[in-house]
Amino acid sequence: MELQKISITPKGQSAFSVLFNPTQYTVAKANQIAEAAIPGLGAPILQYVHGNTRTLTMDLFFDTYEERSDVSSKTQKVYGLLDIDATTHAPPVCDIQWGTFLFTGVLDNVSGQFALFLSDGTPVRATLSVVFKEYIDVDKLVRVNPTQSADHRKSRVITSGERLDTIAAEEYGDPAQWRVIAEANNMNDPARLEPGRTLTIPPLN
C-alpha cells in the first residue's frame, strides 16, 4: 500500500501533496490571561480575557537531487500560501489533511533552509518550517459557543472579607472601577461591605 502523504488544499485552488511526510507535528492551544494587581495582596488576581487560536507547527522536507531539478519549484507552492488573494484581500484558508487528521487554517509564517546544491548552485534540498493558525468561521463559532452580551446587568452576593476594588477587578478586570458599583448600589461607605448583601453589578458605559 502506498504511503499516504500530507495534502494541502487552499480554498478555491487545487490540492498539492508534500514530497515527504514530517516525522512529527505540534498542535498548540492557549488562553489569554490578564493579571489585575490589587494593593495589599501578595499575588495578582487572574482574569480570563479570551481564548487564542490553535496553531499547527511542522517541518516539511523537499528533495529533488535525483531529478537534478530546482527544489524551489516545489517549495514555492508553500511560500505561495502567504500571497494575498485579490478578491478576499487575505491569504487563502487551507485544509491540511493527513489520514484522519484535518486542520483548517491560514499560513502564518514559513522559514526555509536550503542545504544541498548542484555544481551550478541550483538548490535541490530544503526544509520548510511552517506555522498555520486555525481558521474558524465566525458564525459557526457563535453557534457552538453562544455568549452573553458584555454589557448585561448582573448581581452577586457579598461574601466575608470582600472589598469593592477586588469585586471590580473580578467583574471588570479593573479595580479602579469600584466607584461604578458603589454608585449603582447607593453605598455611602464603600469600605464597609455587609456579607450576605446582594450587589448590582452594572455594565460599563
C-alpha positions as CSV (number, residue, x, y, z in Angstrom):
1,M,0.0,0.0,0.0
2,E,1.3,3.4,-1.0
3,L,2.1,5.7,2.0
4,Q,-0.4,8.5,2.3
5,K,1.1,11.9,2.1
6,I,0.0,15.2,3.7
7,S,-2.2,17.2,1.4
8,I,-2.7,20.9,1.5
9,T,-5.8,22.4,-0.2
10,P,-6.0,26.2,-0.4
11,K,-9.7,27.3,-0.8
12,G,-10.6,27.7,-4.4
13,Q,-7.3,26.1,-5.6
14,S,-6.0,22.6,-6.4
15,A,-4.6,20.4,-3.6
16,F,-0.9,19.5,-3.5
17,S,1.0,16.9,-1.5
18,V,4.3,17.3,0.2
19,L,7.2,15.1,-1.0
20,F,8.0,13.6,2.4
21,N,5.8,13.4,5.5
22,P,7.1,15.1,8.6
23,T,8.3,13.0,11.5
24,Q,6.1,14.9,13.9
25,Y,3.8,17.9,14.1
26,T,2.7,20.1,17.0
27,V,-0.8,21.4,17.7
28,A,-0.8,24.2,20.4
29,K,-3.7,26.0,22.1
30,A,-3.6,28.7,24.9
31,N,-5.7,31.2,26.7
32,Q,-5.0,34.9,27.2
33,I,-5.0,35.6,31.0
34,A,-4.6,39.1,32.4
35,E,-3.3,40.0,35.8
36,A,-5.0,42.6,38.0
37,A,-2.7,43.9,40.8
38,I,-4.6,44.7,44.0
39,P,-2.8,46.8,46.7
40,G,-2.1,44.7,49.8
41,L,-2.5,41.3,48.1
42,G,0.5,39.0,47.8
43,A,-0.4,38.0,44.3
44,P,-2.5,39.5,41.4
45,I,-6.0,38.3,40.6
46,L,-6.1,36.4,37.3
47,Q,-8.8,37.4,34.8
48,Y,-9.7,35.3,31.7
49,V,-9.6,37.5,28.6
50,H,-10.2,35.2,25.7
51,G,-9.1,32.0,24.1
52,N,-6.3,32.0,21.4
53,T,-6.5,30.2,18.2
54,R,-4.8,26.8,17.8
55,T,-1.6,26.6,15.8
56,L,-0.1,23.8,13.8
57,T,3.7,23.6,13.5
58,M,5.7,21.2,11.4
59,D,8.8,20.8,9.2
60,L,8.3,19.9,5.5
61,F,11.2,18.2,3.7
62,F,11.8,18.6,0.0
63,D,14.5,16.8,-2.1
64,T,14.9,16.9,-5.9
65,Y,18.5,15.7,-6.0
66,E,17.8,12.6,-8.1
67,E,15.7,14.6,-10.5
68,R,18.5,17.2,-10.8
69,S,15.9,19.9,-10.7
70,D,15.4,23.1,-8.7
71,V,13.7,22.3,-5.4
72,S,12.3,25.9,-5.4
73,S,9.6,24.7,-7.9
74,K,8.3,22.5,-5.0
75,T,8.8,24.9,-2.1
76,Q,7.2,27.8,-3.9
77,K,3.8,26.2,-3.6
78,V,4.2,26.6,0.2
79,Y,5.5,30.1,0.1
80,G,2.6,30.9,-2.2
81,L,0.2,30.3,0.6
82,L,1.3,33.7,2.1
83,D,0.2,35.6,-1.1
84,I,-2.9,37.8,-0.7
85,D,-5.9,36.8,-2.8
86,A,-7.2,39.7,-4.9
87,T,-10.8,39.0,-4.1
88,T,-10.7,38.3,-0.4
89,H,-7.7,40.6,0.4
90,A,-6.3,37.9,2.6
91,P,-4.1,34.7,2.2
92,P,-6.1,31.6,1.4
93,V,-7.7,29.4,4.0
94,C,-6.2,25.9,3.7
95,D,-7.2,22.4,4.7
96,I,-4.2,20.4,5.9
97,Q,-5.1,16.7,5.9
98,W,-3.1,13.6,6.8
99,G,-5.2,10.4,7.3
100,T,-7.8,11.2,9.9
101,F,-6.1,14.5,11.0
102,L,-7.6,17.6,9.5
103,F,-6.6,21.2,10.3
104,T,-8.1,24.3,8.7
105,G,-6.0,27.4,8.9
106,V,-4.0,30.2,7.3
107,L,-0.3,30.0,6.9
108,D,1.2,32.4,9.5
109,N,4.9,32.1,8.7
110,V,7.4,29.9,6.9
111,S,11.1,29.7,7.2
112,G,13.2,27.7,4.7
113,Q,16.6,26.2,4.9
114,F,18.3,25.2,1.6
115,A,21.1,22.7,2.3
116,L,22.2,20.9,-0.9
117,F,23.1,22.3,-4.3
118,L,24.2,21.2,-7.7
119,S,27.5,22.3,-9.2
120,D,25.8,25.3,-10.8
121,G,24.3,26.4,-7.5
122,T,20.8,25.1,-8.1
123,P,19.2,24.1,-4.7
124,V,18.0,20.5,-4.6
125,R,17.2,20.0,-0.9
126,A,15.2,22.2,1.5
127,T,13.4,22.1,4.8
128,L,10.5,24.5,5.4
129,S,9.4,25.2,9.0
130,V,5.7,26.2,8.8
131,V,3.2,27.6,11.2
132,F,-0.6,27.6,10.4
133,K,-3.1,29.4,12.6
134,E,-6.5,27.8,12.8
135,Y,-9.4,29.4,10.9
136,I,-12.9,29.1,12.4
137,D,-15.9,30.7,10.7
138,V,-17.3,33.4,13.0
139,D,-21.0,32.3,12.5
140,K,-20.0,28.7,13.3
141,L,-18.1,29.8,16.4
142,V,-21.0,31.8,17.8
143,R,-23.4,28.8,17.2
144,V,-21.1,26.4,19.0
145,N,-20.2,28.8,21.8
146,P,-23.0,31.3,22.4
147,T,-22.1,34.1,24.7
148,Q,-23.9,36.7,26.7
149,S,-23.7,40.4,25.9
150,A,-20.7,42.0,27.6
151,D,-22.8,44.9,28.8
152,H,-25.5,42.9,30.7
153,R,-26.5,43.8,34.2
154,K,-25.9,41.2,36.9
155,S,-25.8,40.7,40.6
156,R,-23.7,38.9,43.2
157,V,-23.8,38.3,46.9
158,I,-21.1,39.8,49.1
159,T,-19.0,37.2,51.0
160,S,-16.9,37.8,54.1
161,G,-13.7,39.7,53.5
162,E,-14.6,41.0,50.1
163,R,-13.8,44.6,49.1
164,L,-15.3,46.7,46.3
165,D,-11.9,47.0,44.5
166,T,-11.5,43.2,44.4
167,I,-15.0,42.8,43.2
168,A,-14.4,45.4,40.5
169,A,-11.2,43.6,39.5
170,E,-13.1,40.3,39.1
171,E,-16.1,41.7,37.2
172,Y,-14.4,44.3,35.1
173,G,-10.7,43.4,35.1
174,D,-10.0,46.9,36.7
175,P,-10.1,47.5,40.4
176,A,-10.4,51.3,39.8
177,Q,-14.0,50.7,38.6
178,W,-15.2,50.2,42.2
179,R,-16.9,53.6,42.1
180,V,-19.3,52.3,39.4
181,I,-20.5,49.6,41.7
182,A,-20.7,51.9,44.7
183,E,-22.9,54.4,42.8
184,A,-25.2,51.7,41.4
185,N,-25.9,50.4,44.9
186,N,-26.2,53.9,46.7
187,M,-23.3,53.0,49.0
188,N,-22.3,55.8,51.3
189,D,-19.4,53.9,52.8
190,P,-17.9,51.6,50.2
191,A,-15.2,50.5,52.6
192,R,-17.8,48.6,54.7
193,L,-19.4,45.7,52.9
194,E,-22.1,43.6,54.7
195,P,-21.7,39.9,54.0
196,G,-24.9,38.5,52.5
197,R,-26.0,41.7,50.8
198,T,-26.8,41.4,47.1
199,L,-24.9,43.9,44.9
200,T,-26.0,45.1,41.5
201,I,-23.1,44.9,39.0
202,P,-23.9,47.4,36.2
203,P,-22.5,47.4,32.7
204,L,-19.6,49.8,32.0
205,N,-20.5,52.6,29.6
